[in-house]
Structures are given as C-alpha cells and as structure tokens.
C-alpha cells in the first residue's frame, strides 16, 4: 500500500474512531461485549445464539411468556435478564439445560405467580432477581435446589403470603430482599435455616409487630432494614446477635420510646436511623459504646428535650441529625461526649434561644444547620469555640435586626463566607429582607417605647360628726303687781360641731376606679319656745317643763375619689419609632407590656373589691342614720303636743287650769 493510499484510509476511518471515543456507554448494554447479546423490543426468544455468548439481555421486549426449553440450544449461558418486559408467565422447564446459569433477572413485568420447580436443576445459581413484578405469594419448594444462591431479591412486588419452609435449603443465602411488599406479619419459621444471612430487608411493608425471636437463628446478620412499616414497639430482646451488626434501619415507623439500654452492645454498628418516628423522650441510658458508629439520625420525631449526656458513649460519631423535632432551646448537657462531631443538623425545630456556651465542647464541628427555627438574636460569641466551622446555615429565621443584635452582627460581618445562604432580617419592617451582614451598626436601633400612662385613684374618706346640744327650758316664776301681761319667748341654742378626718390611701391601678357619691342627710333643727304669762297684781308661779332633747353624735363618712393621671415617658435613644408585626414568638410580642399589665390588673381587681365593701358599709350606715333621724323627729313631735297642768292660787281661791302649747304671737288672759 502506497503512502497516499494510507492517508486516504485514515481520512475515511478516523471520524468513526473519534465518534466512538466521544460517545461513552451509559449502560453496560449500550456497548455489549463480545460475550453479550442484547435484544431490544424483541417479540420472541431466538432459538440459538453465537457460541461465545454467555450473557443475554432482553430490553423492553414484547415477549409475554418464557416457554419451556427457551434456551435449550444455548447451554453456555451464565446470565439471562428480562428487563421491563411484558412477561406474564414462566413455564416449567423454561431454564432447563442451563447447568452453568448463575444469574436470572425478570423485572418490571406483569408476572403474578411462579410455578414450583421452575428453578430446578439450577445448582450453580448465585443471584435471582424477581423485583418490580406483581407476585402475590411464595410457595413452599419454589427455591428448592438453589444451594449456591447468594442473593434473592423479591422487592417491589405485592407479596402477602409466604408459606413455611419456602426458604429452606438456601444454605448460602447472604441477602434476602423482601422490601416494598404487602406483608402484614412475618413468622420466625420462614427464616429459621438462613444461618449465613447477612442482609435482611423487610422495609416498607405493613408490619405492626415483630416476633421477639425473629432473628434468633440469624447469627451473621450485618444489616437489618425494618424502616417504613407501622411498628409501634420493639421487643426488648429483638437483637440477640449484636456483635456483627453494622447497619440498623428503624426509621419511618410509629415508635414512641425505647427500653433502657436498648442500643448497648453493638460494637460494629456504623449506621443507625431512628428518624420519622413518634419518639417523645429518650431514656437516660440508651446507647452503649459504639466505636464504629459514625451517623445517627433522630430526624422528624417529637423530641423537645434530651437526657443529660445521652450521646456520651458515642465517641466516634461524626454526623448527628436532630432536625424536624420540637426543641425550643438546647442545653450544653445534650452534647457531652461526641466531641468529634463534624456535622450537626438542627433545622426545622422551634428553637428560640441558644446558650452562649452551647458549642464549647463541639470544637470539631464543621457544618452546623440552624435554618427554619424561631431565632431572633444570638449572643455575639456563641460560635467562637467553633474554630473548624466551614458552613453555617441560619436562613429562614425571624431575625430581629435591632440594637440587641449588634454583638452578633459584628461576628456575622467577619464570617460572611461561612454563612450559606446569608441570614435575612425579618424585623423591623423597613429592614425586612435585608441581608444581615450588609447592615451597619447605626442601622441596628431599638424601638422607642410609647408613653406610659399611670392612673392613680385616691379615695378620700371624710367622716362628719354632727353633735346636737340638748336644749332645756328652765321653769320661770314671775311675781308682778302690774296688770300688764308680757309674753317671753326663749329660743334654745343648737350647736353643731363638724369633725373632718381625711385618710388618703394612694393606689395606682391601670384603670380608673369607680367614683362613689355619698348622699348627705340633713338633721332637722329643733327650736323650743316657752311663753311666760304675767298676771296683774297677782303673784303667779308659772312652771313650764320643756322636753329634753338628747342628740347622739353621728359620723357620716364621705368618700371622694381623686384621679391623678401621671404620664411617664421613657428616655429614647433615637427619635425613630417603629413596630414589628411579623415577629412570630410570644416573648417578643409581650416583652414590654405583659408583666406590668398582669400585675396592675390584679391590683385593680383587689382595690375594686375593697371599694365595693366600703360602699356597702356606707349605704348600711346611711340607712341606719336616716331611720334614727326619722324616729327622733317623730318623738319630738309627740312631746310638743303634751298638755301641762298649772295650779293658780289667789287668796283663798284655787283653780286648776290645763294649758296647751301656744302658737306664736298668741296671748291668753286669765
């Protein structure tokens, strides 16, 4: 071949080489090897294959049945796979003659059942994959003769029933996958002879209980997957063989608690998931020493607190997930022990505050997630102990960007590279949505408090004492020789003394106490008039007895209410006044007024009761005084109507005259 012919040859074939290099195989079946045969959208199984073909793949085929002897002319086959096909049945003897067959997969089909004996004489079978079908039951003897089978995958079916001894004879089985089926109960007898089983997957079924001896005869288990069921409680001795277990998945159940020391004695455990249960509390001692445990998930439970040092034995833990719980605050005691923790997830809780020494013992922490909580402010030095911190998520918190945030704001501005995404202000309204690190210290101001109005009610009680002096008319004897009659009128003097006592208790309620008005009763004044007649040339002895009036001092308390309004204005550091209506926590909403209001309301209620009692007493006293006054008035009237006898003597003549009370300006001649 000449040089020109060689050049032409390369020009013609080099594009094909470059195209092959630029289109890598996404799947193994896209670029089949020499020993592989791939059939896409096939309608039937070919009778014979190339002699070197040991693996055959049927992708998205239209084959509905695998007939008896389908591969009888290809005894060299080691792997047969039907992926996403329309197969609805497999006949007995479908795989006969395949003594070297090691792998069978029938997945994504309409297969509902398998005849017992379909896998007979496949003594070299190592992996059987029957996932994503519609199988509903497994019968005894179905897997008989598969002595070398190591992996049996039956997940993503509709299996409801498994007969006893179905898995007997699978002495070398390492993995049994029954996940995502419809099992509502399991029996210990199903798995009693799987002594070499290492991975047991029963996740996402409908199990509500687990037999206590389910794993009794499975001493080599390394992985147990029970997540995604409806298990409410685990038996105390469910895991008798703990020394080899490396993965334990118990998440997505209905567990509410664990017995004391339930996870003690798992020296090889590396992964433990307890997320998405209903755990409300943990016992003080739950975990033992687990030197290989690197991850622990308690996400999405109902935990609001933790026992002191509950994670203490977990010295090697690297990742701890406590997100989606109900923590309001956290204590440094929770994290005593896991000093090598590198990632802590506290997202989606209700955390409102954090102690400034919370992270002092977590100096290896590199990733901290505090997003979606109720944090409004933090101490300025709370993250100072975290020298290895690389990523901090504080987003979706209602940050209150006021003067109380200045210390923390200083830390934020110096560590913006660690904050992903940056925290945004929620309040005040004019700063809402602003990145915290972009603010200046002058913008972090506190609101001016509104003026405080204090209403002081001063009840004044003034008892008034009224004293009425007794008026007595002394009989007068007059001897005259004249014939002129002179009427004499004597008016008794009534003296009234008022004693005023003022008591001023000072009360400061929030509301103005009711005003009490006392009705004043006026005591009538009694005037006694005595007339002394004089007889001409006659010695007259006139004796007049006036009624005696006794006055009792009466105290009439008068209550007046004085209301004093005092306006107190707190000093304001700035003339700017703003309010934040979007703060979600109750503490901030009632920070200024709640304590004072509660105390003043109680004081107001107490004083109101006292005033009511005083008012009732005053009313009773007033009624009693009125009754007494009326009685006294009627007594005086009756006394003035009495008639008096006067004996007149003149010489030897005697006569008795009965005198009646005289009216004013009336004279009586004898």
C-alpha angles and dihedrals in degrees: 000000000000124000091255092054090050091053092049090049093054093046091054098046105030094080089059091052093049092047091052090052094049095051107063119189113263092192134025090244092055091070106028119201124231092268094049132085121193124194119188122194091356119173097199141016113259114240096225137021134195111290093243095053111110099159125051127186129194110195123192090341129174093223111129101182135033100215129211112281093011091152101026092122093052106060091156093073117121100171131035121179132180108187123185094349134148095244112148100168143024117205125222110268093024090134100033117139093028098117092159097049111130105163133041125175127180108169138155093025138124093251111145102172144012125217116237109255097029089122097043119137092020092121094156095052111132105167130032117183117188099156130143096026132115100255112154104182143016118218129210112268095023092121098032115144097022093122095156098044110132104170126039115179116188099153126135096034133113098250113162102159135042119181121225116269091019091131097038113127095033091116096158099042111137101173130036114182116191097150123141099023133120100259112146095178139016132207128220090223093065093068103025095113100044093102095157097047112133104170121043116180120187098149126144099021127120099263117150099173137025122212111245092231096045093116096032095110096038103086097160100056115142100166130038119179116188098147124129097038132109098253112153100180137016122218114251095242100035094129109050094160105055101147097086101033112119103164128038120177116189100148128125096037134111098258114151102179146353130229118254112283094005094151098042116123104033102127095166100041112129103165129035121173120189098156127136098026130118099257111157098174142002127225116251090250112038106133131051127198110307106175093179100043107115102162133044124176123193093158122150102017132122098258116146098165141012134217117258111274094357090150093043097112092051096087096156101044113132104175126041122178118196097154125137097029132117103260114149095177136002132222127214086233090072093067101045107133112020094087093155094059110138101176128039122179116198098155125140099024129119097252112161101169141013129206112246091233094048096112100036093110096041098074093145093061112128101166124039123176118196100152124137098029134116099259115147101166140359136200111271095237100040093112097039094101090057099087093159096049111134105162128034123175114198097153126134096031123127095246113193104212101201136117092291090066097058097100094048091042089059090056092047094053090053095048105040092133091065095051110088111196101014117242117253128214116249097184148075098040095237091057098042112135094014118133108249096225092055093064126094125226090250090062092057100086133152123235120258112247116238116248114281114230116204117192115203119196115196113190112203118201114199113183110200117207115203116195120191115200117222112249114213125184113211116216111253124210115201126186115192136164094201125097095226119109114214118190113213122201121198120194116200117224120239116202121198120196119192118202113194120196118183121200115185115192111179118220129178110199126162093239128044113261116237118271115246119209117195119204112229116222116210115218111221118241117235120211119194116206122195124190120200114197120207122213120212115246089349130110104232126186110197119185118187121185113199121198116260115238117206117197121202117208108248123200115208112186114214116200120201124179120219116195117201119188115203119188115203119188117197115224110262122214091206137020091232115107121191139152132212115219098171099065106121102198122091093220094065094042093058099029096116108030112023100081094044094045094051093050095044094048090054091049091048092052091050094051092045090057091049092050092050091052091049091049092052091050091050092051092050092049092048092052091049091049092049091051091049093048093051091049091051091049093054091047091055091050092053092048094054093055094062118116121225131211120227124190114215120197124190118168106307095335119103129186135167117221124190111214125203124202112283126232120231115285091010120133129190124206123210 
